[in-house]
Amino acid sequence: MKILAIIELAAEPPQPVTPGALIDELQGAWRLYSDGLLRSAYATSSPTRVVFELEVIDRMHAEEALSRLPLVADGTFRVTYIELLPFVNWEKLFAQRDSGS
């Protein structure tokens, strides 16, 4: 299953993000990438938000994987998970055509 994980700096982080903590977070993300769970990572127009595309069994596995990242674990970053499902609405277009509409 594909999951988008939107990772943002918490509104009130428990601690400032230090360069060392950020390096630890990036190393953890690299491990997820090396393990094949993290498929792609994107910066956004906001400097405090990134988006990860994960390939996992289910949402629970995505949450477990990202909870290993130190700044996610301590609440400095919060994560919103979006499950990506197959887009099946194309069938409606072709069903109308097949029914003579």
Secondary structure as GFF3:
##gff-version 3
##sequence-region A 1 101
A	DSSP	beta_strand	2	9	.	.	.	ID=ss1
A	DSSP	alpha_helix	19	34	.	.	.	ID=ss2
A	DSSP	beta_strand	38	43	.	.	.	ID=ss3
A	DSSP	beta_strand	49	55	.	.	.	ID=ss4
A	DSSP	alpha_helix	59	66	.	.	.	ID=ss5
A	DSSP	alpha_helix	70	73	.	.	.	ID=ss6
A	DSSP	beta_strand	77	84	.	.	.	ID=ss7
A	DSSP	alpha_helix	90	98	.	.	.	ID=ss8
###
